[in-house]
Amino acid sequence: MATSKHILFFNQISITDIGKVGGKNASLGEMYCQLNPIGINIPNGFAVTADGYRLFRKANNLEKKLKDLLFSLDRNEYSNLSIIGKKTRNLILTATIPEEVSNEIRTAYKELSKIFGSDNLGVAVRSSATSEDLPSASFAGRMESFLNISGEKQLLEAVLRCYASLFTDRAIKYRHDMGFTNMDIAISVGVQQMVRSDKASSGVAFTIDPDTGFKNVIVINGTFGLGENIVQGRITPDEWMVFKPTLFNKKLNPILKSRCGKKEFTMIYSENSKVASAEKTIVNIDTPLAEQNKFSLTNEEVIQIAQWCQKIENHYKKSMDIEWAKDGLNNQLYIVQARPETIHGKERKQTVEIYSLKEKTRLPDGQGKILTSGIALGNKITSGKARILNNPQEGNLLQQGEILITDVTNPDWDPILKKAGAIITNKGGRTSHSAIVARELGTVAVVGCGNATSIIKNGQEITVSCAEGKDGNVYDGLLKWEIKEQDFSQLTLPKTAPMFILADPERAFDLSFYPNKGVGLMRMEFAVSNTIKIHPNALCEPEKVTDESTILAIQELTKGYENGKNYFVDKLAEAVSTVAAAFYPKDVIVRMSDFKSNEYANLIGGKYFEPKEENPMIGFRGASRYYSDFYRKGFALECEAMKKVRNEMGLHNVKLMIPFCRTVEEGQKVIEEMSINGLVQGENLPDRQTGELEIYVMVEIPSNVLLADEFAQLFNGFSIGSNDLTQLTLGLDRDSSLVSFLFSEQNPAVKALIRETIHAAKRNNIKVGLCGQAPSDIPEFAQFLVEEGIDSISFNPDALIKGIENILLAEKKNTVRI
């Protein structure tokens, strides 16, 4: 390629050239040179160097004029930001690119077009800012890109507009926030082969979970058409989560979960564009319903992108934020941009704040009133007055600490968002502009609510809670909440394994950073009631469901699935695999469903299949359901989901547990039923010598203890359910306030049964643990368990740190005593 003073082609650029071409172009050049040869498709292109911009500024005598304008900026309130921004951009747009630079751009463009056999190659023109003082500043998202640019005239106009974008209101404000107040900021312009994603799909990917910083997954978002709709938060994109440890194993499926987004709009190129204007080179059209219900990538393509992302992360040795695109003309995938992920690419958390609501809005019926819900960001709670804004120009109406309510945000909102106590939007996903800014600022945000601007009133007092799992809830009124700080920076793990009791899979990644030895009890019921929502028998025997509203509810939830059974299996497998991946390779003990009949009846369609019982707590629950004709088909779906997690996804750290198993004979029947459904105790994973299936049993009935040696011949481990064991030993209803004062795990009879369970496990050389609150609440109880030699104790997340402290104290005392 011809040598040029102000042009560098991608094959002439490396990551060390940030000072010459900015972070974005340096990364593209680095990937084109180093990763393209190993099979990662990077579109070819060239960069107009930062020196070319400096020459433009000097040739047009712009230095003093720009400096004077920026000096007059109100740096406290930014009251004249829009005026200053407009004047500086006008200075740029009315100037002329020096002939020396423009001729070099024309020559480079002709050469690039020739490579692809085109007279006027369609290109993307992107801004890439840098600074002599801090060349690593990327200014991502603060300046503009222009797509579908064709011909020399459009290209030169686009370059000029890129120069002007260095002075957008948001870019000026960002520079001041970052401490850049001089004129050393320069801009390089990247000119890159256009990928025709308008005829296919595009999106973003993170080589780290963007919400929690969990490093073992790659999160991919996608939509039809150009990916700008994702970045701007205009649509709810498709999302996939891919597990890194099994990503390159061809025999395993590394996709932990997938979600088909609404993809409300599709951004495409305007074929009649005559000027280099972002508004006129692209158009946004409604996505047809059939496309909305279809994924924008195949599973094979998801895995391909994930593998590329992993290789990019390996090359840069840091977590990355990546843009991908699929060309609809040649059906090829491409990586079009990669930058370091800056929010979570850091050390593991050592101190956490746990927020929890103490009340809900007090209504006459005593129930809480949720105004709207969406995707939660922030794991915090805040409250204040709502301020509805329709556009960034209304930003002066937002008072410090008020809660911003709007349809959607884009980078033009950046100067405003810092004032917001929380951000609530109608549209957007986890990688939308609002979500990214909320993470950067540490602000509570609920995005993708759908109806926030219509349901919430201006000036209304509201509480925003993102501390209740994946859903962020907006409550009417100013509610009370509490914050508990947990510091485990100096905490060492005890010999007795501290494990989690876990219900919500959405918390798994975040909780994985805590000191732990895995999950001693994952409650399957939570995934069924909160994600699946439908009674499994209603999916196996849909003909028995006759109520029209119930039929419609089932159809809506199972939309996009071949049948209801697949829906149940996939959703349950996603929930369990998320937890298993979060704690991999530590043990995750999954308890098969333990709803009572009245709880099953509350699931959609449940009333058609469940008996009415006087005392469901000691009725048709646990093991007795699994081999019964009443529930055998539903249990088969549970087994199919677990088989998928272990065999197809390779998560061999999953162990299974049977609850409320009354007799040894019942245990035998359940194990046989599991074997019929492909879960064979002791069987290794396909093509592996490890990962044999272990099946535990809950010890929560006195009969389990009295026949512990017989149960130990059937099962691989015991898990003591202290709540049920206490109520059945003492013969009391733990839900009854009338006898609650008698409920105590410290009762000698209860402790005698727990002691015998531990001793029986030791006699039979199997593992034994306990799940319950008492070891964290009562140090003496933790002391008792440690002295008896229990292997593990499982705690609810909010009790884990206190529980570990109690175990450490008990072990210290026990050592001294020995």
N, C-alpha and C positions, 0 to 999 in steps of 0.2 A: 504494500500500500504506500501511496505517496507520502513523503515527509511533509509535515505541515506545522507551522509555529503555534497555532491555536486550536489544533484538532488532534485528538488521540483516539484511535480506534480501540475497541474493547480488547483486542489481542495485544495492545501496547500498554494496558493498564493493569495495575495490581493494587492490593489493599494499602500499600505504602504510598499511593498517590492521592490520598484524601485531600492534601493541601492543594493539589492541582485541579482535581475534578469533583471534590465533595464526597461525602460518605456513600451516597446512593450509587454514583457512577463507579467509584472505586470498588464497591462490592460487586457490581455487575461485571467489571473487568476481571476481578479476581476469580469469580465463578466461571466466566467464559474461558479463561485460560486454564484453570485448575480442575474444574468440575465437568465442564462440557466434554473433555476427553474421556471421562469415565461414565458417560451415558446420561448425564443430567442436561436436558435441553435448555439452553440459555439463548434467547434471541440475540442476534448479532446487532452491532450498532457502533456509534462513536460518541465522543463527548467534546463539546465546545468548552475549552478550559476556562478556569477562573481568570486567567490572565487576559483572555478575550473579553470578558466582562469589564475588567479594569481598564483595558484600552478603550472600550466603548464609553465608559464613564469619563475618562480623560479627554478623549477626542471631542466630546460634546460639552466640555467644561461644566460637568455636573457636580463635581466634588463639593464646592463651596455652597452651591444652591441647596443640595441635599442636606449638607451638614447644618446649614442655618435653619432649614425647615424642621429637622429632627431635634435641634436644640430648643426650638420653641414649643415642643411637646409638653403638655401638662403631665408630669411623671408621678403625680400623686393620685389624681382622680381620673386621668386620661380623658378629660372632658372634651378635648379637641382632637382626639385620636382619629376620628373619621375624616375630619377636615385635612389634617396633616397627611394622612394616608392617601387621600384623593389627589392632593397637590403633588406629592412625590411621584405617584404613579403617572400622573399626566406629564411630568418632566421626562420620565423614561419613555413613554409611549409616543411623545412628539419628537424624540431624538432619533438619530440615524445610526444604524450599525456601520462601523467603519468598513470601507470597501475591502480592505485587507482581510478582515474577518469574514465578511459576507461571501467573498469569493472562495475562501477556504471551505465555508459551509456548503456552498453549491457543489464544489468539487467532491467533497466527502459524500454528499448525498447522492451524486451521480455514481460514485464508486460503489456505494452500498446498494443502490438500485440495480446496478449491473450484476452484482453478486447473486441477486435473486431473480435475474432475468426480467426486470421490469424497467419501464421508462420513468415512472413516477411512483416509487414504492410507498405504500401506506406505512406511516411511522407513528410511534408515540413519542412525544416531546416532553421531557420531564425536568423539573428544576432540581438541582442538587447543590445546596449551599454549603459553604465552608468558611473557616476563619483562620487567619494566620496565628491568632492567639490560641485558639482551641479548635484545631482542624477536625476533631472527632464529633463536633456538634452537627447533627444531621438535620435538624429543623423539620423532622418528619411530619407531614400533614399540614405544615404551616404555609406551604407555597403550592403552586398549581402545576398540573400536568394537562397536556392537550393531546387528544387521541384522534385517530383517523385523519392525520395530516398528510396531504398529498401534493406534491409539486413544490418547486423552489419558492414561489411567492408565499404560499401558506406556511412553509417551513420557517422562513425568515420572520414572518409575522408572529409565529408561535415562539420563536427564540426571544423576540422583543417582549412578548407578554410574559415569558418566564423571568426575564430581567425585572419587569415591573412587579412580578409577584413577590419579589424580595421585600416589597413595601406594602403588602396587604396589611390591613389593620391588625390581623391576628399575628402576622410575622413580626411586625414592629413591636407589639406588646410582648411576644415571646422573647425577643432579643433582650428587652429590658428586664424581663423576669429572670433570664439566664445570665444577666450581668454584661451583655454586649451593648455598649453605649457609643462605640466609635465607628469609624467607617471601614474597618478592616474586613467586615463581612463581605464575602464575594459569592458569586453564583456561577456554577457550571451548568451546562444544559446537556442532557443526555438525549440522543436521537436513536431510537431503537426500532427494529423491525416490528411491525404491528401484528400481534397475534389476534386472529379473528374470533375472539371469544364472544363477540356479539351473535355469532352463529352457533355457539356451544355454551360454555360455562366458564366461570372464574371464581376466585375467592382468596381467602387468606388462610394461613396455618401458623400455629405456634408450636415450638418444640418443647413446650412446658405448659401446664394448665394455667391459663391466664388469670384465673380467679384465685388459686391457692398457691401457685408456685411449685406444685407437684411435678417432678421432673421425669417420671417414667411413662408419660403419655405424650402423644402429639394430637393436638386439637385442630381439626380442619373444618372450615366453614365454606359453603359454596352456594352459588345461585346461577340461574341462567342469565346469559348476557354478561355485561361488564361488571366487575366487582365493586365499582364505586357505590352501588346501592348498599353493599354490606358495610363499607367504611362509613358512609353517611348515615347508616342506621335506618334507611327508608323501608327495609324489608326484614322479615324474619327468615334467616338463611337456613339451609340444610346444615346439619352438624354431625361430625363423626369424631369419635375418640378412639385412638389407636394405641395399643400397648407396645412399648418399645422392646421389652425383653423377648417377645415372640415374633417381632416384625419380620425377621429374615428367615424364619422357619417356614418353608413352603408347605409343610404338612399341617400347620396350625392357622387358625383364623385370628389375626391380631386385633380385629375391630371389636372393641368392648361394647360400644353402643352407637346407634345412629338415630337421628331425628330428622324427619322430613319437615322442613319449614314451609311457610306459606308462600314465600317468594312472590310477594304481591305485584311487583313490577319487574320488567326486564329492560335493561338499558342496552340499546343497540346504536350502531353508527347511522348517521343520516347520509344517505347516498348522494344528496344534492347539495352538500356543504360547499360553499364558495369562499368562506373566510375562516381563519384560524381562531374560532371562538368556541370555548367549551360548550356553551349553550347551543351552538348551531352545528357542531360536529357530532353530537349525540342526542338521542331522544329516548324518553322513558315511556314504555307502553305497558298496559295491563297484561299480566301473565295469564294466559288461558288456564281455566280450571284444571284441565287434564295435566298441564305442565306443573301446576302448583302441587299436585298430588304425586308427582314423580320426582325421584332423586336426580340431582344435577350431575352426579358421577356414579359410575358402577363401583361395586366393591373392589374390583381389580384396579380401577383407577385410583381409588382412595388409598389402597396399599402402595401403589406406585409413587404417589405424591408423598406419602409418609416415609417411604424408604429414601426418597430424595432429600426430604427434610432432615432425616437422621444423618445422612452423609454430609449435608451442609453444616449441621450442628457439630459434627465430628471435625470438619475442616476448620471451623472458626473456634472450636473449643469453648463455645458458650451458647446459651439458649438464644434462639432466633425467632424473629417475626418475619414471615415469608409471604409473598404474593405469588399465586399460581394462575395459570390461564390455559384453557383448552381451545385449540384452533378448530373451528367447525369445518374448515375447508380440507384439512389434511388429517383431522382427528388425532393430532399429536398434543401431548401435554407439555407445558413450558413453565419454568420458574422465571418470573419477570422482575423480582425484587427480593432482597433479603437484607435485614438489618438486625442488630442485636436487640433482644427483648430486654427492656430497661426496668420493668416494674418488679419482677420476681427473680431475676437472675442474680441471686445473692445467697447468703448463708441461711441455713435452716432457722426457723423461729425458736427462740428460747423463752420468750415471755408472751403470753396471750391475754387479751381481755375478752371475757365471756359476757355478752349482753343477754338479758332475759326480761321479758315483760312481766310486771307484777300484777297488772290488771288489764282488762279490756274495757271499752266504752260501756258505761253503765246505762243500759236501757231498761224499760219496764220489765221485760222478761228475763233480765239478767244476762243476756247473751252479748257477745262482742259484735260490733258492726264493722265489717271490712268494706271499705268503699271500692277498692280495686286492687288487683294483684298483677304481678309481672315477674320478670327475672330479677333475682336479688343479687346485688353487688355490695360488698362492704362488710358483711357480718356484724353490723352495728344497728343501733336504733337512734333516731332523733325525732324531734317534733318542732313545730312552729307554724307560722302562717303560710298558706299557699299563695303563690303568685303565678298567675297564668300569663304567659308571654307567647305571642304569635310569631315573632321574628326577633332577630338580634337587635334590630333598631329600637325595640322597646326595652332594651337592657337597663336603661336608667331608672325604670320603674321598680326593679328588683332591689330590695333593701338587704343589707348584710344579714345573713343567717336565714332569710326567707327560703321557703321550699319552692324551687322552680318547677312549674308544670308546663309542658309544651308537647307539641306533636312529635318533633324529632330535632336533633341538633346536628350541626356540622362544624367544621373548624372556625366558621365566622362567630360562633358562640363563645370561643375560648376566653376572651377578655371578661366575659360575664360570669362564667361558671364558677370562678373562684369565690364569688360572693355567696353562692348558694349553700344553704344548710343541707340540702339534699336535692337530687335531680330525679324527676319522674317524667317519663315519656310514653306516648302512645305506641311508638314504633321502635324497632331496634332489637338486636340480639346481643349475645355475650361479647361479640367483637365489634360492635358498632361504635361510632364516635363517642356517644354518651358513656358507654361502658368503659372505654379506654381512658377517657378523661377522668371518670370517677375513680378508677384504680390509681391513676397518677396522683390525684389530689387527696386520696384517702377519704373520699366523700361517699356517703350513703346514696345509692341509686336504685331505682326500680324501673327497668326499661321494658318496652313491649307490652304495656298494660292494655292497649287498644282503646280504652274509653276514659283515660284520666282527665283530659281537658273538658269532657262533657259531664263527668260525674262529680268532680271536685269543683267547688266554688271559689272564686277569688276572695282571699282574706279568710277562708275557712281554716280553723285550727285543726291540724292533723298530726298524726304520729306515723312515722315511716319505719317499719321493722324489716331488716334484712337478716335477722338472727333466728329465723325459724326454718332454715333449710333452703332449698333452691328457689322457693317462691318468696318474693318480697311482698309484704302486705301493707296497705295504706289504711290506717284506722281513723275513724272520726274522733276528734277530740285530742286533748293533751294527756296522754297516758303516762303512768309511772313505770319506770324500769330500773334495773339495777345492773351494775358492772362488777364482775369479780375478776381480779387479776391473778393469773397463775404463772408463776416463775419457776421454770424447771432447768435453769441454766446450770445450777450446781447439783442437780439431782442425779444420783447414780441408780442403776437398775438393781433391784434385789435379786437374790437367787430364786425366790418364789416368783414365778412369772406373772407380772401384772398385764392383764388383757382387757380389751374393751367389751362392753355390752353395747351393741350397735343396732340401730333400727334404720336410720335414714342414710341411704347410700351416698346422697349428695354431700354429706359431711365427711366422707371417708378420706378424701385426699388431704383435707385440712387436718384431720385428726392423726394422720399418719406421721406428722412431724412431732407428735408428743412421744415421750418415752414409753415404750410398750413392747410386748412380745407377741402381738397379734390380736385376733378377735376371738374371744372365748364363747361368744354367743351373738350370732347375727339373726335377728328376728325376721323370718321370711314374711310374716303377716303385714309388716309395714309396706313392703313393696306391693303386695297384693291389694291392700286397701287404698294406698295413696297413688299408685301408678297404674296398676291394672284395673282396679275398681269393679271388675265383673266377677261374679261367681264362676269358678271354672266349669261347673256342670252346665251352666247356661251357654258356655261356648262348646261343650261337647254334645249337648242335646238341645240345640236352639229351638227345635220344634215344640218343646214344652213351655216355652215362654210365649204367652199370648197377648200380653198387654202392649198396646201400640207404642206408648211412650217409652217403655223399657226396650222394646225392639229397636226404636230409633236411637236411643242412647247407646246401645251396644254397637249398632252400625256406625255411629259417629266415631266411637273410640277405636274400632277395629278397621277404620277406613285405610285402604292401602295395603291391607294384608289379605293373602289368599283365602284364609279362613280364621275363625276365632281361636282355634287351637294354636296356630302359629303366633298369633298376637300374644297369647298368654306365655308361651314358651320363650319368645324373644324378649319380652319385657322383663320377665323374671330373670332370665339369663343375664340381661344387661345390668340389672340391679346387683346381682350377686357377683358378677365379674368385675364391676366397678370396685366393690369392697375388696375382692380377692387381689385385684391389681394394686390397690392402694397399699396393701400390707405385704405384698409378695416379697420374698418367699415365705414369710411367717405364716403360721397356721391361721386359717379362717374357718371357724366351726359354724356351719349353717344349720340352724334348727328347722326341720320341715314344719309345715304350717301347724299352728296351734291355736287357731280360732276356736271359740266356743260356738255352739249352734246358733245362738242369738246374734253373734257377731258375723257369722257367715251369712245369716239371713239379711243383714243390712247391706251386703254387697248387691250390686245391680243384678237382678234376676234371682237373687238368693231365696226369696220367699217361696219360689216354686220347688225348692229342693230340700229345705231344712225343716226338721221336726220342731215342735214347740216343747220345750222342757221346763220343768219347774225349777231345776237347779243345774244350769248349764256348766257351772264351774266343775262339777264332778259327774258330768254326763257324757255326751257323745263328743269327745274331743281327743286330740292327739292320736296315738297309735291305733286306737279302735276304729278310726275312720278309714285308715289307709287300705285295709284289706276288705272293707265292707262294700257291699254292692251299692250302698248309698253314695260313696265317694271314690270308689276305685278308679273311675275315669279321670277325676280331678287329680288324684295322687299321681296318676300316670303322667300328667302334664308337668307336675312338679319334678318328677324324676327325669323327664325329657330335658327340662331346662338345666338341671344339675349335670346331666350327661353332656350337654352342649358346653357348659362352662369347663368341665374337666377334660373331656376328650377332644372337642373341636378347638377350644381356645387354649388348652394346655395349662390351665390354672390348677395344677396338682396340689396346691396348698389348701384347697377346699376339702374340708372333712364334713360329714353329714351327721346330724344328731336327731334322735327320735324322742319326742316329748311324751309324757304321760303314758308310759308303757306299764300296764298294770301287772302283767304276768309274764313269765318266761316264755310260755307258749305263744303269747301275743307277739313277743319280740321275734320269735322264729318266723311267724307268719309275715311280719313286716319285712324282715330280711329277704324272705322268699319273694314277696311282692316286688321289692326293689330289684331283685335279680331278674325277674320276669321283664322288668322295664329297663334292663340294660345297665343297672348299677350293681355290679357284682363285688361284694366285699372281698378285699385282698387283691383285686385285679389291678394290674398296672395300666398306665395310660398306653394307648396304641404306640408301637414302635419305641417304647421306652422301658428302661429297667427300673425306673423309680416311679413314685407317685401312686402307690397302691391305695385303693379306696379304703378309708377307715370310717367306721360307723360308731358313733357314740350314743349313749342313752342318758336321758335326764334322770337323775335320782331325786324324785319329788313326792314319792308315795312310800309309806313305811314298808310296803311289800318289796320295794326295790332294795331296801337295806336288809331285810330279813332273809332275802334270797340273793344277796349280793354276789356270792361266789358263783351261783348259777348264771346270773346276768353277766358276770365277767367272762364266762366261757363263750358268750354270744357276741359281746360288743368289745370294741377296741379301747373304750374309755368311758369314764363317768363324769357327768357334770351335775353338781348338786344345785338344784333350784331351791334356794333357802326359803323363799316366800311360800311356795306351795307345800314344801315339806313341813314348815312350821304350822300352817293352818290345818293340815291333815293329821299331824301328830297331836295337836292340841284340840282338834275337833271344833274349830271356830272359823267363821266367815271373815276373811281378812278385810272385806269391803264394808263390814258392819261397824258403825261407830259405837254401837252398844257394847261390843266386846273387844274393841280395839286395844283397850288397856292391857288385855291379856296376851296380845301378840308380841312375842319376843323370841328371837333366835338364840338368846342367851339362856332360855329355859333348859334345865338339865336334861330333860327328855329329848329335846331337839339336838342338843350338843352330843348326847350319847349316840343318836342315829348318825350324825355327821362324822363322829369319831370312828364308828364302825365302818362307814362307807370308805373312809380314807384307808383304814387298815385293810379292808378287803381288797381294795385296788392294789395296795402294796403286795399283799399275799399273791395276787394273780398277775403282778407285773404289768399293770395297765395304768394309764394316766388318769388323774382325778383332779378336777377343779371345782370352784364354787362361783356361782353368779349371784350377786346380791349387793344391797346397799350397806349391810351391817358392818363389813370390814373397814369401810371408810368412816362410818359414823361412830363406831365403837372400837377404840384401840385394843381393848381387852379381847374382843372377838377375833381381831386379826392375830393377836398373840396366840390365841387358842389354835387357830388354823395352822399357823407356822409351826407351833410345837408338835402338832399331830403329823406334820410332814406333807401337807397338801402341795401339789405341783403348781397350781395356778389359781389366781383369784381374778375374776372379771368385774369391771366397774362400769357404771355409766360415765360418759365423758366428763361431766361436771364434777365427778367424785374421784377421778383417776389419780390426780396429784396427791390429794389427801390420803387416798388409799395406799399409794406407794410409800408415802411418809410413814404411815402406820406399819406397813410390812417391814420397812427398814428398821424401825424402832424395835419391832418384835424380833427380828432376826438378830439384832444386836443383843437384846436381852437373852435370847435363847443361846447365843454363843457364850455369853458370860456364864450362864447357868451350867452349860456343858463343861 
